Amino acid sequence: MNGPFTFTLKFPGDLEYIPVVRKFVSDALQANEFSPKFAYRSEIIIDEICNNAVSYGCTSVDAAITLTFRVFGDHIEFSIQDEGGNPEHIEKLKSAVRSEERPAPEAHAMHTSGKSSMGLEIVRMLCDDLTVHVGQNNLTSISVVKMREETEPEEAGEVPA
Amino acid sequence: MAQPRISVSQSDIVPQITILKFEGDFDTASISRVSGGLRQALEHNPAFLVAEMSEVLSISSAVLGELMGGRKAMVERGGHLVIAGLCLEIKSKLTLMGAHKVFKFFNDVRSAINAYKWEYEGRAEDLCLSFPPVLKFVPLVRQMTSRLAKQKGYSGRDSFRIETIVDEICNNAVEHRRTGSPDNVELSVRIDRKKVEIRVVNESDPEKLRMLKEIMKPDDTAPEKRPAPTADQKRGRGLALVKMLSTRFDVEFSEKGTSVHATKLREE
């Protein structure tokens, strides 16, 4: 089989699971010959979107998160689905994704506590496309596309002139 | 310096859990406030006390000592006091002081509640993975299962045995799948405090399925009359290993595919 490869991972909506999930994604990317740098950046994306999904998209203790990732030759696609958060957080999430310009960090605050979250800003910075879909019952799905980065001279083992 | 504040509330998810929310800077002068908060929380007679500290800016060693006293009181009542939501900086400082040997730290209140349900109510947690039927992915799946077991408090030995079971079953599922089948292998892991249940489902090759059924048939031959395994015999050892390592092992055959189910009890 030459791919594309699709993995689907469903795990409890608990922050304690995220390190296991992010490491698995990183390992899967490196098994598909993506560079360690690419895998690490993808880990950060996974960490942020999973943290958001658990913190804001899981209202019941038994809630679960579904992460699907597809590995192509030249890019990867992540899609994360939660079981529906509260409307206030979802509005903030939608406005954060919609805004074209990069507003002050406060505008992206997702915490009600007043702390600003740079999570989506970081994801946007590290990926090539980010879309959010809110369906019935506030079921939220975030999709991220990240293109394979061009090989850096050090990674290719070339000696810079 | 932000004024220290403490509020006590009962969890609306699990009534046996009381949440003690700390906010602000907790220096030595705030000890009486902390002991008052702990006293008030203990009046609720909780089975589990969660100190929620996501809004804490600093915490002195004297306050930590007071919390240790609170934990001791909880342990004497058969309960527990845990800390949730600490920022990385304070968590690192407390860890340097050795507090992680006394308290369990959780990322947030939800994780602490889940830990209570896991520990006291025997709740099982499920992780399901669908992965492409390619051998190079099996080691990743194996490592993920091992990490999960360790994360849930299983010993290194138990985790290694669990990952060996997963490795053998997943390798079989990939190797003996129906030729050309694009269907993913489905792994589900159900883990609780006492055991791990592993289920692997794939679409099997009809010929291999026949061989597997043959292997799974109960052997009526007396052990001394069975042919001894030869050194170059490659087949059938994986399942023997899985049977040896698991507490319970069975295989279901259907038109849809093969479902292998192994249960491993926690030993340590």
Boltz contact constraints between the chains, C-beta under 6 A:
constraints:
  - contact:
      token1: [A, 1]
      token2: [B, 134]
      max_distance: 6.0
  - contact:
      token1: [A, 5]
      token2: [B, 132]
      max_distance: 6.0
  - contact:
      token1: [A, 7]
      token2: [B, 131]
      max_distance: 6.0
  - contact:
      token1: [A, 8]
      token2: [B, 130]
      max_distance: 6.0
  - contact:
      token1: [A, 9]
      token2: [B, 129]
      max_distance: 6.0
  - contact:
      token1: [A, 10]
      token2: [B, 128]
      max_distance: 6.0
  - contact:
      token1: [A, 11]
      token2: [B, 127]
      max_distance: 6.0
  - contact:
      token1: [A, 12]
      token2: [B, 125]
      max_distance: 6.0
  - contact:
      token1: [A, 14]
      token2: [B, 111]
      max_distance: 6.0
  - contact:
      token1: [A, 14]
      token2: [B, 114]
      max_distance: 6.0
  - contact:
      token1: [A, 15]
      token2: [B, 107]
      max_distance: 6.0
  - contact:
      token1: [A, 15]
      token2: [B, 108]
      max_distance: 6.0
  - contact:
      token1: [A, 15]
      token2: [B, 111]
      max_distance: 6.0
  - contact:
      token1: [A, 16]
      token2: [B, 111]
      max_distance: 6.0
  - contact:
      token1: [A, 20]
      token2: [B, 147]
      max_distance: 6.0
  - contact:
      token1: [A, 20]
      token2: [B, 148]
      max_distance: 6.0
  - contact:
      token1: [A, 20]
      token2: [B, 151]
      max_distance: 6.0
  - contact:
      token1: [A, 24]
      token2: [B, 144]
      max_distance: 6.0
  - contact:
      token1: [A, 27]
      token2: [B, 140]
      max_distance: 6.0
  - contact:
      token1: [A, 28]
      token2: [B, 140]
      max_distance: 6.0
  - contact:
      token1: [A, 31]
      token2: [B, 136]
      max_distance: 6.0
  - contact:
      token1: [A, 61]
      token2: [B, 13]
      max_distance: 6.0
